[in-house]
């Protein structure tokens, strides 16, 4: 079954001054979808999910959220990395109109062999399109950390009209993001190729304990805490944030959730008493990340203010 690529294509590749356009890409792992993508000048690269053998490209929930939750609960989805050919086909299509591209990738350490695949593809594209800029960035983070690096880089690019300055800013943000996750099903994590190592010594799965997991500034996972109930585990995200930051008021937060809107909203309100409305956001987790963490999860990605 061929993968279906769904992405926004810029038909006019020059701005009012006649300068070539640059497309900034993230994928669904970045937990940002339309219209927020468009508002931040970003485009969606593909990721591959299969349901009953059929390849899907997730680009938002639409009206299918409840159905998707049930499919995640029943482990109906499988998640795969794109092949070299699939990556190359997609980005060749984006380069075909003469524009330049920058892809903000999830932390390479999570890709396993897939990291070498995407690096190889971009190296080949750079050789085949010498007149265009074809840039791949390892963001060293997950979830909203990816999209925030991309969105802020685009903002700097628009402000300065200089890609080199924007990329310098991007590099200054990399390795500053920390993510915490409260997960309802530890067994799902123990079977995960991404988080399985961190969960190897977690003995609480057999007792149905709910782990709180940290992804540090280089996206290395470790178990920080646990609780008997998911509600209490989510509440502990607040106190465990202090383990990574001296003062909550000095940080900017993104709270992401899957099948846990009530718990995530309560956490949002707690943070909102300390930080301003521009320093915190509440968003749904992508299906890609939900498949990894299981049927219910609340996460926080945060960084110091710029």
C-alpha positions as a Markdown table, in Angstrom:
| # | Residue | x | y | z |
|---|---|---|---|---|
| 1 | Unk | 0.0 | 0.0 | 0.0 |
| 2 | Unk | 1.7 | 3.3 | -1.1 |
| 3 | Unk | 1.9 | 5.9 | 1.6 |
| 4 | Unk | -0.3 | 9.0 | 1.0 |
| 5 | Unk | 1.5 | 12.3 | 1.4 |
| 6 | Unk | -0.6 | 15.2 | 2.6 |
| 7 | Unk | 1.2 | 18.5 | 2.9 |
| 8 | Unk | 0.6 | 22.1 | 2.1 |
| 9 | Unk | 2.5 | 23.1 | -1.1 |
| 10 | Unk | 3.4 | 26.7 | -1.7 |
| 11 | Unk | 2.5 | 27.5 | -5.3 |
| 12 | Unk | 4.1 | 30.9 | -5.4 |
| 13 | Unk | 7.7 | 30.5 | -4.2 |
| 14 | Unk | 8.7 | 34.2 | -4.2 |
| 15 | Unk | 7.6 | 36.9 | -1.9 |
| 16 | Unk | 6.7 | 40.4 | -2.9 |
| 17 | Unk | 10.3 | 41.4 | -3.2 |
| 18 | Unk | 11.0 | 38.5 | -5.6 |
| 19 | Unk | 13.1 | 36.5 | -3.1 |
| 20 | Unk | 12.9 | 32.8 | -3.0 |
| 21 | Unk | 10.7 | 31.3 | -0.3 |
| 22 | Unk | 11.9 | 28.9 | 2.4 |
| 23 | Unk | 9.6 | 26.2 | 3.7 |
| 24 | Unk | 10.0 | 25.2 | 7.4 |
| 25 | Unk | 8.8 | 21.6 | 8.1 |
| 26 | Unk | 7.9 | 19.6 | 11.2 |
| 27 | Unk | 6.0 | 16.3 | 11.3 |
| 28 | Unk | 3.2 | 15.0 | 13.5 |
| 29 | Unk | 5.5 | 14.2 | 16.4 |
| 30 | Unk | 5.8 | 17.9 | 16.9 |
| 31 | Unk | 2.2 | 18.0 | 18.2 |
| 32 | Unk | 1.1 | 21.0 | 16.1 |
| 33 | Unk | -1.5 | 21.0 | 13.4 |
| 34 | Unk | -3.5 | 23.4 | 11.2 |
| 35 | Unk | -4.5 | 26.2 | 11.7 |
| 36 | Unk | -1.7 | 26.6 | 14.2 |
| 37 | Unk | 0.9 | 25.4 | 11.7 |
| 38 | Unk | -0.1 | 28.0 | 9.2 |
| 39 | Unk | -0.1 | 30.7 | 11.9 |
| 40 | Unk | 3.5 | 29.9 | 12.6 |
| 41 | Unk | 4.6 | 29.5 | 9.0 |
| 42 | Unk | 5.2 | 25.8 | 9.3 |
| 43 | Unk | 4.3 | 22.8 | 7.1 |
| 44 | Unk | 3.8 | 19.1 | 7.9 |
| 45 | Unk | 6.2 | 16.4 | 6.8 |
| 46 | Unk | 4.8 | 12.9 | 6.6 |
| 47 | Unk | 4.8 | 10.2 | 9.2 |
| 48 | Unk | 3.6 | 6.6 | 8.7 |
| 49 | Unk | 0.9 | 4.9 | 10.7 |
| 50 | Unk | -0.9 | 1.7 | 9.7 |
| 51 | Unk | -4.4 | 0.7 | 10.6 |
| 52 | Unk | -5.3 | -2.9 | 9.6 |
| 53 | Unk | -2.5 | -2.8 | 7.1 |
| 54 | Unk | -3.5 | 0.5 | 5.5 |
| 55 | Unk | -0.9 | 3.3 | 5.6 |
| 56 | Unk | -2.3 | 6.6 | 7.0 |
| 57 | Unk | -0.7 | 10.0 | 7.3 |
| 58 | Unk | -1.9 | 11.7 | 10.4 |
| 59 | Unk | -2.5 | 15.5 | 10.1 |
| 60 | Unk | -5.0 | 16.2 | 12.8 |
| 61 | Unk | -8.0 | 14.6 | 14.6 |
| 62 | Unk | -10.9 | 16.2 | 12.8 |
| 63 | Unk | -14.1 | 14.6 | 14.1 |
| 64 | Unk | -12.5 | 11.2 | 14.7 |
| 65 | Unk | -11.0 | 11.7 | 18.2 |
| 66 | Unk | -13.2 | 9.2 | 20.0 |
| 67 | Unk | -12.7 | 6.6 | 17.4 |
| 68 | Unk | -8.9 | 7.1 | 17.4 |
| 69 | Unk | -8.9 | 6.8 | 21.2 |
| 70 | Unk | -10.6 | 3.4 | 21.0 |
| 71 | Unk | -8.1 | 2.2 | 18.3 |
| 72 | Unk | -5.2 | 3.3 | 20.5 |
| 73 | Unk | -6.7 | 1.4 | 23.5 |
| 74 | Unk | -7.0 | -1.7 | 21.4 |
| 75 | Unk | -3.5 | -1.4 | 19.9 |
| 76 | Unk | -5.0 | -1.3 | 16.4 |
| 77 | Unk | -2.3 | 1.1 | 15.1 |
| 78 | Unk | 1.3 | 0.4 | 14.2 |
| 79 | Unk | 3.9 | 3.1 | 13.8 |
| 80 | Unk | 6.8 | 2.9 | 11.3 |
| 81 | Unk | 9.6 | 5.0 | 10.1 |
| 82 | Unk | 9.5 | 6.1 | 6.5 |
| 83 | Unk | 11.9 | 4.4 | 4.1 |
| 84 | Unk | 14.7 | 6.2 | 2.3 |
| 85 | Unk | 12.6 | 6.2 | -0.9 |
| 86 | Unk | 9.6 | 7.6 | 0.9 |
| 87 | Unk | 11.6 | 10.4 | 2.6 |
| 88 | Unk | 13.3 | 11.3 | -0.7 |
| 89 | Unk | 10.1 | 11.3 | -2.7 |
| 90 | Unk | 8.4 | 13.7 | -0.3 |
| 91 | Unk | 11.2 | 16.2 | -0.1 |
| 92 | Unk | 12.0 | 16.1 | -3.8 |
| 93 | Unk | 8.3 | 17.1 | -4.4 |
| 94 | Unk | 8.8 | 20.1 | -2.0 |
| 95 | Unk | 12.0 | 21.1 | -3.8 |
| 96 | Unk | 10.5 | 20.8 | -7.3 |
| 97 | Unk | 9.1 | 24.4 | -7.2 |
| 98 | Unk | 12.6 | 25.9 | -6.6 |
| 99 | Unk | 12.1 | 26.7 | -2.9 |
| 100 | Unk | 14.5 | 25.9 | -0.1 |
| 101 | Unk | 13.6 | 23.6 | 2.8 |
| 102 | Unk | 14.4 | 23.2 | 6.5 |
| 103 | Unk | 13.2 | 20.1 | 8.4 |
| 104 | Unk | 13.1 | 20.2 | 12.2 |
| 105 | Unk | 13.3 | 16.6 | 13.1 |
| 106 | Unk | 12.5 | 14.8 | 16.4 |
| 107 | Unk | 15.5 | 13.9 | 18.4 |
| 108 | Unk | 17.7 | 11.6 | 16.3 |
| 109 | Unk | 18.5 | 9.4 | 19.3 |
| 110 | Unk | 14.8 | 8.2 | 19.1 |
| 111 | Unk | 15.1 | 7.2 | 15.4 |
| 112 | Unk | 17.5 | 4.2 | 15.8 |
| 113 | Unk | 18.5 | 3.3 | 12.2 |
| 114 | Unk | 16.0 | 5.8 | 10.9 |
| 115 | Unk | 18.3 | 8.7 | 11.8 |
| 116 | Unk | 20.9 | 7.4 | 9.5 |
| 117 | Unk | 18.3 | 7.1 | 6.8 |
| 118 | Unk | 17.1 | 10.7 | 7.0 |
| 119 | Unk | 20.6 | 12.0 | 7.1 |
| 120 | Unk | 21.5 | 10.0 | 4.1 |
| 121 | Unk | 18.5 | 11.3 | 2.2 |
| 122 | Unk | 19.3 | 14.9 | 3.0 |
| 123 | Unk | 22.9 | 14.5 | 2.0 |
| 124 | Unk | 21.8 | 13.1 | -1.4 |
| 125 | Unk | 19.3 | 15.9 | -1.8 |
| 126 | Unk | 21.9 | 18.5 | -1.1 |
| 127 | Unk | 24.1 | 16.9 | -3.9 |
| 128 | Unk | 21.3 | 16.7 | -6.3 |
| 129 | Unk | 20.0 | 20.3 | -5.7 |
| 130 | Unk | 23.1 | 22.4 | -5.3 |
| 131 | Unk | 21.3 | 25.6 | -6.1 |
| 132 | Unk | 18.9 | 25.2 | -3.2 |
| 133 | Unk | 19.3 | 25.0 | 0.6 |
| 134 | Unk | 18.3 | 21.6 | 2.0 |
| 135 | Unk | 18.7 | 21.7 | 5.8 |
| 136 | Unk | 18.1 | 19.0 | 8.4 |
| 137 | Unk | 18.1 | 19.9 | 12.1 |
| 138 | Unk | 18.2 | 17.5 | 15.0 |
| 139 | Unk | 16.1 | 19.3 | 17.6 |
| 140 | Unk | 17.2 | 17.0 | 20.4 |
| 141 | Unk | 13.7 | 17.1 | 21.8 |
| 142 | Unk | 10.1 | 15.7 | 21.4 |
| 143 | Unk | 6.5 | 16.9 | 21.2 |
| 144 | Unk | 6.0 | 20.7 | 21.4 |
| 145 | Unk | 9.7 | 21.3 | 21.8 |
| 146 | Unk | 10.1 | 20.5 | 18.1 |
| 147 | Unk | 7.3 | 22.8 | 16.9 |
| 148 | Unk | 8.4 | 25.7 | 19.2 |
| 149 | Unk | 11.9 | 25.6 | 17.9 |
| 150 | Unk | 10.6 | 25.6 | 14.4 |
| 151 | Unk | 8.0 | 28.4 | 15.0 |
| 152 | Unk | 10.5 | 30.7 | 16.7 |
| 153 | Unk | 13.1 | 30.1 | 14.0 |
| 154 | Unk | 10.5 | 31.1 | 11.4 |
| 155 | Unk | 9.7 | 34.2 | 13.4 |
| 156 | Unk | 13.3 | 35.2 | 13.5 |
| 157 | Unk | 13.7 | 34.5 | 9.8 |
| 158 | Unk | 10.7 | 36.8 | 9.0 |
| 159 | Unk | 12.0 | 39.5 | 11.3 |
| 160 | Unk | 15.7 | 39.4 | 10.1 |
| 161 | Unk | 15.1 | 38.1 | 6.5 |
| 162 | Unk | 18.3 | 36.1 | 7.0 |
| 163 | Unk | 18.3 | 32.3 | 7.2 |
| 164 | Unk | 21.7 | 32.1 | 8.8 |
| 165 | Unk | 20.6 | 34.3 | 11.7 |
| 166 | Unk | 17.5 | 32.3 | 12.1 |
| 167 | Unk | 19.4 | 29.0 | 12.1 |
| 168 | Unk | 21.9 | 30.4 | 14.7 |
| 169 | Unk | 18.9 | 31.1 | 16.9 |
| 170 | Unk | 17.6 | 27.6 | 16.3 |
| 171 | Unk | 20.9 | 26.1 | 17.4 |
| 172 | Unk | 20.8 | 28.3 | 20.5 |
| 173 | Unk | 17.4 | 26.8 | 21.5 |
| 174 | Unk | 18.4 | 23.2 | 20.9 |
| 175 | Unk | 19.2 | 21.2 | 24.1 |
| 176 | Unk | 17.2 | 23.5 | 26.3 |
| 177 | Unk | 13.9 | 21.7 | 26.3 |
| 178 | Unk | 12.8 | 19.2 | 29.0 |
| 179 | Unk | 9.7 | 17.0 | 28.8 |
| 180 | Unk | 7.8 | 15.2 | 31.5 |
| 181 | Unk | 5.1 | 12.6 | 30.9 |
| 182 | Unk | 2.6 | 11.0 | 33.2 |
| 183 | Unk | 1.4 | 7.8 | 31.6 |
| 184 | Unk | -1.5 | 5.5 | 32.6 |
| 185 | Unk | -0.2 | 2.2 | 31.3 |
| 186 | Unk | 3.4 | 1.3 | 32.2 |
| 187 | Unk | 3.2 | -2.0 | 30.3 |
| 188 | Unk | 2.8 | -0.1 | 27.0 |
| 189 | Unk | 6.0 | 1.8 | 27.7 |
| 190 | Unk | 7.9 | -1.3 | 28.7 |
| 191 | Unk | 7.2 | -2.7 | 25.2 |
| 192 | Unk | 8.1 | 0.5 | 23.5 |
| 193 | Unk | 11.3 | 0.5 | 21.4 |
| 194 | Unk | 11.7 | 4.2 | 22.3 |
| 195 | Unk | 11.0 | 4.2 | 26.0 |
| 196 | Unk | 11.6 | 0.5 | 26.8 |
| 197 | Unk | 15.2 | 1.0 | 28.0 |
| 198 | Unk | 14.1 | 3.7 | 30.5 |
| 199 | Unk | 11.3 | 1.4 | 31.8 |
| 200 | Unk | 13.5 | -1.7 | 32.0 |
| 201 | Unk | 13.9 | -1.5 | 35.8 |
| 202 | Unk | 10.5 | -0.1 | 36.5 |
| 203 | Unk | 9.0 | -2.7 | 38.9 |
| 204 | Unk | 5.6 | -0.9 | 39.3 |
| 205 | Unk | 4.1 | -2.1 | 36.0 |
| 206 | Unk | 2.8 | -5.3 | 37.6 |
| 207 | Unk | 1.2 | -3.2 | 40.4 |
| 208 | Unk | -0.5 | -0.9 | 37.8 |
| 209 | Unk | 1.5 | 2.1 | 39.1 |
| 210 | Unk | 1.6 | 5.2 | 36.9 |
| 211 | Unk | 5.1 | 6.4 | 36.0 |
| 212 | Unk | 6.3 | 10.0 | 35.6 |
| 213 | Unk | 9.0 | 10.0 | 33.0 |
| 214 | Unk | 11.5 | 12.7 | 32.1 |
| 215 | Unk | 13.1 | 13.4 | 28.7 |
| 216 | Unk | 16.1 | 15.6 | 29.4 |
| 217 | Unk | 17.7 | 18.2 | 27.2 |
| 218 | Unk | 19.3 | 15.5 | 25.0 |
| 219 | Unk | 16.0 | 13.5 | 24.9 |
| 220 | Unk | 17.3 | 10.8 | 27.2 |
| 221 | Unk | 14.5 | 9.1 | 29.2 |
| 222 | Unk | 14.4 | 8.2 | 32.9 |
| 223 | Unk | 11.7 | 7.4 | 35.4 |
| 224 | Unk | 11.4 | 10.3 | 37.9 |
| 225 | Unk | 8.4 | 9.2 | 40.1 |
| 226 | Unk | 5.3 | 7.1 | 40.2 |
| 227 | Unk | 1.8 | 7.1 | 41.8 |
| 228 | Unk | -1.1 | 4.7 | 42.3 |
| 229 | Unk | -3.5 | 6.8 | 40.3 |
| 230 | Unk | -3.2 | 8.6 | 37.0 |
| 231 | Unk | -4.8 | 11.7 | 38.4 |
| 232 | Unk | -2.1 | 12.0 | 41.2 |
| 233 | Unk | 0.6 | 11.2 | 38.7 |
| 234 | Unk | -0.5 | 14.1 | 36.5 |
| 235 | Unk | -0.6 | 16.4 | 39.6 |
| 236 | Unk | 3.0 | 15.3 | 40.3 |
| 237 | Unk | 4.1 | 16.8 | 37.0 |
| 238 | Unk | 3.8 | 20.2 | 38.7 |
| 239 | Unk | 6.2 | 19.3 | 41.6 |
| 240 | Unk | 8.6 | 17.4 | 39.4 |
| 241 | Unk | 8.9 | 20.4 | 37.1 |
| 242 | Unk | 10.8 | 22.0 | 40.0 |
| 243 | Unk | 13.4 | 19.3 | 39.8 |
| 244 | Unk | 14.4 | 20.8 | 36.4 |
| 245 | Unk | 13.8 | 24.5 | 37.0 |
| 246 | Unk | 14.5 | 26.8 | 39.9 |
| 247 | Unk | 11.5 | 29.0 | 39.4 |
| 248 | Unk | 8.3 | 28.1 | 37.4 |
| 249 | Unk | 7.7 | 31.7 | 36.6 |
| 250 | Unk | 10.9 | 31.8 | 34.5 |
| 251 | Unk | 9.7 | 29.1 | 32.1 |
| 252 | Unk | 7.4 | 28.7 | 29.2 |
| 253 | Unk | 5.2 | 25.5 | 29.1 |
| 254 | Unk | 3.3 | 23.4 | 26.7 |
| 255 | Unk | 0.9 | 20.9 | 28.2 |
| 256 | Unk | -0.1 | 18.1 | 25.8 |
| 257 | Unk | -2.6 | 15.3 | 26.4 |
| 258 | Unk | -4.2 | 12.3 | 24.9 |
| 259 | Unk | -7.5 | 11.0 | 26.2 |
| 260 | Unk | -7.0 | 13.0 | 29.4 |
| 261 | Unk | -8.5 | 16.4 | 28.9 |
| 262 | Unk | -9.9 | 16.7 | 32.4 |
| 263 | Unk | -6.5 | 16.0 | 34.1 |
| 264 | Unk | -4.6 | 18.2 | 31.6 |
| 265 | Unk | -6.9 | 21.1 | 32.1 |
| 266 | Unk | -6.6 | 20.9 | 35.9 |
| 267 | Unk | -2.8 | 20.9 | 35.5 |
| 268 | Unk | -3.0 | 23.9 | 33.1 |
| 269 | Unk | -5.1 | 25.9 | 35.6 |
| 270 | Unk | -2.5 | 25.2 | 38.3 |
| 271 | Unk | 0.4 | 26.5 | 36.2 |
| 272 | Unk | -1.7 | 29.4 | 35.0 |
| 273 | Unk | -1.8 | 30.8 | 38.6 |
| 274 | Unk | 2.0 | 31.4 | 38.3 |
| 275 | Unk | 2.7 | 32.0 | 34.6 |
| 276 | Unk | 1.0 | 34.4 | 32.1 |
| 277 | Unk | -1.3 | 33.3 | 29.2 |
| 278 | Unk | 1.6 | 33.8 | 26.7 |
| 279 | Unk | 3.8 | 31.4 | 28.6 |
| 280 | Unk | 1.6 | 28.3 | 28.6 |
| 281 | Unk | -0.6 | 26.4 | 26.1 |
| 282 | Unk | -2.8 | 23.4 | 26.3 |
| 283 | Unk | -2.9 | 21.1 | 23.2 |
| 284 | Unk | -3.8 | 17.6 | 22.1 |
| 285 | Unk | -1.0 | 15.1 | 21.6 |
| 286 | Unk | -0.5 | 13.7 | 18.2 |
| 287 | Unk | -1.6 | 10.2 | 17.3 |
| 288 | Unk | 2.1 | 9.3 | 16.6 |
| 289 | Unk | 3.0 | 10.1 | 20.2 |
| 290 | Unk | -0.2 | 8.5 | 21.6 |
| 291 | Unk | 0.7 | 5.2 | 20.0 |
| 292 | Unk | 4.0 | 5.3 | 21.8 |
| 293 | Unk | 2.8 | 6.1 | 25.3 |
| 294 | Unk | -0.5 | 4.2 | 25.2 |
| 295 | Unk | -4.2 | 5.0 | 25.9 |
| 296 | Unk | -3.9 | 7.9 | 28.3 |
| 297 | Unk | -1.1 | 10.5 | 28.8 |
| 298 | Unk | -0.4 | 14.1 | 29.9 |
| 299 | Unk | 2.9 | 15.7 | 29.2 |
| 300 | Unk | 4.7 | 19.0 | 29.7 |
| 301 | Unk | 7.5 | 20.4 | 27.5 |
| 302 | Unk | 9.2 | 23.5 | 28.9 |
| 303 | Unk | 12.1 | 25.8 | 28.5 |
| 304 | Unk | 13.5 | 29.0 | 29.9 |
| 305 | Unk | 12.2 | 32.2 | 28.4 |
| 306 | Unk | 14.2 | 33.7 | 25.6 |
